[in-house]
Amino acid sequence: MSLSRKRKKELKRLRSSAEELWGNQQVVLAHANSVAQEASRQLGHLTREEVVPRVRTGYESYVRPGVEQAKGFARQAGDTAERTLGTALGSVLSIGDLANDVRVRRAVARVSPRAAAVVEKKRGGLGIGGALAIGAAVVVAAGVAYAVWQTFRADDELWVAEDEPGGATTDTDPSI
């Protein structure tokens, strides 16, 4: 297929325009790349200078006190559990030792032979002391669970939004 001179000139102009456009696009893309690199560098500076200190301040103000409070609650609950369980177990063991003492058995047998037989029959079960120890353990576990829950629950009052300058609010609900 042969083209006329006019068409060949138009195609040549079109080709040169397309090459010029391609060159311009390459320049624009190179400039856009340098702008994006500079924006990335500035964002890094902004992060180091503004964001990191604010995050650190927020952590120190809100998170760390909660963690410290949780540690204190857990330590206090552990100490209370240790004292309570220690006292209860000590009492149970001393009552058991006292009930198994030969001198106590002889004294109970002298006073009431029937009471000595009742003490002998009850030796095989869990007993009141065991039930008290289990109950104390359940109460202490519930206390620890409650302290942990209180520490880690979402507290909406900690996060207060800053007021906008000029006193303008964004709330449009008149019921508030």
CYANA upper distance limits for C-alpha pairs under 8 A (distance plus 0.5 A):
  3 LEU  CA      7 ARG  CA      6.59
  3 LEU  CA      8 LYS  CA      6.87
  4 SER  CA      8 LYS  CA      6.75
  5 ARG  CA      9 LYS  CA      6.67
  6 LYS  CA     10 GLU  CA      6.76
  7 ARG  CA     11 LEU  CA      6.58
  8 LYS  CA     12 LYS  CA      6.56
  9 LYS  CA     13 ARG  CA      6.64
 10 GLU  CA     14 LEU  CA      6.52
 11 LEU  CA     15 ARG  CA      6.49
 12 LYS  CA     16 SER  CA      6.71
 13 ARG  CA     17 SER  CA      6.56
 14 LEU  CA     18 ALA  CA      6.59
 15 ARG  CA     19 GLU  CA      6.70
 16 SER  CA     20 GLU  CA      6.58
 17 SER  CA     21 LEU  CA      6.53
 18 ALA  CA     22 TRP  CA      6.57
 19 GLU  CA     23 GLY  CA      6.68
 20 GLU  CA     24 ASN  CA      6.69
 21 LEU  CA     25 GLN  CA      6.61
 22 TRP  CA     26 GLN  CA      6.78
 23 GLY  CA     27 VAL  CA      6.89
 24 ASN  CA     28 VAL  CA      6.70
 25 GLN  CA     29 LEU  CA      6.54
 26 GLN  CA     30 ALA  CA      6.60
 27 VAL  CA     31 HIS  CA      6.65
 28 VAL  CA     32 ALA  CA      6.55
 29 LEU  CA     33 ASN  CA      6.56
 30 ALA  CA     34 SER  CA      6.86
 31 HIS  CA     35 VAL  CA      6.72
 32 ALA  CA     36 ALA  CA      6.62
 33 ASN  CA     37 GLN  CA      6.73
 34 SER  CA     38 GLU  CA      6.72
 35 VAL  CA     39 ALA  CA      6.61
 36 ALA  CA     40 SER  CA      6.62
 37 GLN  CA     41 ARG  CA      6.72
 38 GLU  CA     42 GLN  CA      6.63
 39 ALA  CA     43 LEU  CA      6.51
 40 SER  CA     44 GLY  CA      6.77
 41 ARG  CA     45 HIS  CA      6.95
 42 GLN  CA     46 LEU  CA      6.61
 43 LEU  CA     47 THR  CA      6.51
 44 GLY  CA     48 ARG  CA      6.74
 45 HIS  CA     49 GLU  CA      6.49
 46 LEU  CA     50 GLU  CA      6.02
 46 LEU  CA     51 VAL  CA      7.40
 47 THR  CA     51 VAL  CA      5.25
 47 THR  CA     52 VAL  CA      6.55
 48 ARG  CA     52 VAL  CA      6.05
 48 ARG  CA     53 PRO  CA      8.07
 49 GLU  CA     53 PRO  CA      7.37
 50 GLU  CA     54 ARG  CA      6.91
 51 VAL  CA     55 VAL  CA      6.62
 52 VAL  CA     56 ARG  CA      6.59
 53 PRO  CA     57 THR  CA      6.55
 54 ARG  CA     58 GLY  CA      6.55
 55 VAL  CA     59 TYR  CA      6.56
 56 ARG  CA     60 GLU  CA      6.59
 57 THR  CA     61 SER  CA      6.43
 58 GLY  CA     62 TYR  CA      6.25
 58 GLY  CA     63 VAL  CA      7.79
 59 TYR  CA     63 VAL  CA      5.37
 59 TYR  CA     64 ARG  CA      6.56
 60 GLU  CA     64 ARG  CA      5.81
 60 GLU  CA     65 PRO  CA      7.76
 61 SER  CA     65 PRO  CA      7.34
 62 TYR  CA     66 GLY  CA      7.18
 62 TYR  CA    158 LEU  CA      7.82
 63 VAL  CA     67 VAL  CA      6.79
 64 ARG  CA     68 GLU  CA      6.57
 65 PRO  CA     69 GLN  CA      6.45
 66 GLY  CA     70 ALA  CA      6.55
 66 GLY  CA    151 THR  CA      6.92
 66 GLY  CA    152 PHE  CA      8.46
 67 VAL  CA     71 LYS  CA      6.69
 67 VAL  CA    151 THR  CA      8.05
 68 GLU  CA     72 GLY  CA      6.72
 69 GLN  CA     73 PHE  CA      6.63
 69 GLN  CA    151 THR  CA      7.81
 70 ALA  CA     74 ALA  CA      6.51
 70 ALA  CA    147 ALA  CA      7.76
 70 ALA  CA    148 VAL  CA      7.07
 70 ALA  CA    151 THR  CA      5.99
 71 LYS  CA     75 ARG  CA      6.48
 72 GLY  CA     76 GLN  CA      6.46
 73 PHE  CA     77 ALA  CA      6.42
 73 PHE  CA    144 VAL  CA      8.40
 73 PHE  CA    147 ALA  CA      6.64
 73 PHE  CA    148 VAL  CA      8.26
 74 ALA  CA     78 GLY  CA      6.48
 74 ALA  CA    144 VAL  CA      6.99
 74 ALA  CA    147 ALA  CA      7.51
 74 ALA  CA    148 VAL  CA      7.84
 75 ARG  CA     79 ASP  CA      6.63
 76 GLN  CA     80 THR  CA      6.58
 77 ALA  CA     81 ALA  CA      6.46
 77 ALA  CA    140 VAL  CA      7.81
 77 ALA  CA    143 GLY  CA      7.46
 77 ALA  CA    144 VAL  CA      6.33
 78 GLY  CA     82 GLU  CA      6.51
 78 GLY  CA    144 VAL  CA      8.22
 79 ASP  CA     83 ARG  CA      6.66
 80 THR  CA     84 THR  CA      6.44
 80 THR  CA    140 VAL  CA      8.33
 81 ALA  CA     85 LEU  CA      6.24
 81 ALA  CA     86 GLY  CA      8.47
 81 ALA  CA    137 ALA  CA      8.03
 81 ALA  CA    140 VAL  CA      6.06
 82 GLU  CA     86 GLY  CA      6.16
 83 ARG  CA     87 THR  CA      6.46
 84 THR  CA     88 ALA  CA      6.58
 84 THR  CA    136 ALA  CA      7.72
 85 LEU  CA     89 LEU  CA      6.33
 85 LEU  CA    133 ALA  CA      7.21
 85 LEU  CA    136 ALA  CA      7.09
 85 LEU  CA    137 ALA  CA      7.36
 86 GLY  CA     90 GLY  CA      6.35
 87 THR  CA     91 SER  CA      6.57
 88 ALA  CA     92 VAL  CA      6.64
 88 ALA  CA    129 GLY  CA      8.25
 88 ALA  CA    132 LEU  CA      7.79
 88 ALA  CA    133 ALA  CA      6.51
 88 ALA  CA    136 ALA  CA      8.32
 89 LEU  CA     93 LEU  CA      6.47
 89 LEU  CA    129 GLY  CA      8.24
 89 LEU  CA    133 ALA  CA      6.91
 90 GLY  CA     94 SER  CA      6.49
 91 SER  CA     95 ILE  CA      6.55
 91 SER  CA    129 GLY  CA      8.35
 92 VAL  CA     96 GLY  CA      6.58
 92 VAL  CA    129 GLY  CA      5.45
 92 VAL  CA    130 GLY  CA      7.77
 93 LEU  CA     97 ASP  CA      6.50
 94 SER  CA     98 LEU  CA      6.41
 95 ILE  CA     99 ALA  CA      6.52
 96 GLY  CA    100 ASN  CA      6.65
 97 ASP  CA    101 ASP  CA      6.62
 98 LEU  CA    104 VAL  CA      7.41
 99 ALA  CA    104 VAL  CA      7.13
 99 ALA  CA    105 ARG  CA      7.59
 99 ALA  CA    119 VAL  CA      8.20
100 ASN  CA    104 VAL  CA      8.04
100 ASN  CA    105 ARG  CA      7.73
101 ASP  CA    105 ARG  CA      6.92
102 VAL  CA    106 ARG  CA      6.72
103 ARG  CA    107 ALA  CA      6.72
104 VAL  CA    108 VAL  CA      6.60
105 ARG  CA    109 ALA  CA      6.50
105 ARG  CA    116 ALA  CA      7.04
106 ARG  CA    110 ARG  CA      6.65
107 ALA  CA    111 VAL  CA      6.84
108 VAL  CA    112 SER  CA      6.36
108 VAL  CA    113 PRO  CA      7.48
108 VAL  CA    115 ALA  CA      7.26
108 VAL  CA    116 ALA  CA      6.29
109 ALA  CA    113 PRO  CA      4.93
109 ALA  CA    114 ARG  CA      8.07
109 ALA  CA    115 ALA  CA      7.62
109 ALA  CA    116 ALA  CA      5.81
112 SER  CA    116 ALA  CA      7.31
113 PRO  CA    117 ALA  CA      7.18
114 ARG  CA    118 VAL  CA      7.01
115 ALA  CA    119 VAL  CA      6.84
116 ALA  CA    120 GLU  CA      6.86
117 ALA  CA    121 LYS  CA      6.84
118 VAL  CA    122 LYS  CA      6.90
119 VAL  CA    123 ARG  CA      7.25
122 LYS  CA    127 GLY  CA      7.96
123 ARG  CA    127 GLY  CA      8.44
126 LEU  CA    130 GLY  CA      5.98
126 LEU  CA    131 ALA  CA      7.37
127 GLY  CA    131 ALA  CA      6.88
128 ILE  CA    132 LEU  CA      6.59
129 GLY  CA    133 ALA  CA      6.65
130 GLY  CA    134 ILE  CA      6.70
131 ALA  CA    135 GLY  CA      6.59
132 LEU  CA    136 ALA  CA      6.55
133 ALA  CA    137 ALA  CA      6.68
134 ILE  CA    138 VAL  CA      6.75
135 GLY  CA    139 VAL  CA      6.76
136 ALA  CA    140 VAL  CA      6.66
137 ALA  CA    141 ALA  CA      6.60
138 VAL  CA    142 ALA  CA      6.63
139 VAL  CA    143 GLY  CA      6.69
140 VAL  CA    144 VAL  CA      6.75
141 ALA  CA    145 ALA  CA      6.64
142 ALA  CA    146 TYR  CA      6.58
143 GLY  CA    147 ALA  CA      6.68
144 VAL  CA    148 VAL  CA      6.71
145 ALA  CA    149 TRP  CA      6.60
146 TYR  CA    150 GLN  CA      6.57
147 ALA  CA    151 THR  CA      6.71
148 VAL  CA    152 PHE  CA      6.77
149 TRP  CA    153 ARG  CA      6.29
155 ASP  CA    159 TRP  CA      8.36
156 ASP  CA    160 VAL  CA      8.46
163 ASP  CA    167 GLY  CA      7.34
163 ASP  CA    168 ALA  CA      8.41
163 ASP  CA    169 THR  CA      8.04
164 GLU  CA    168 ALA  CA      6.57
164 GLU  CA    169 THR  CA      7.40
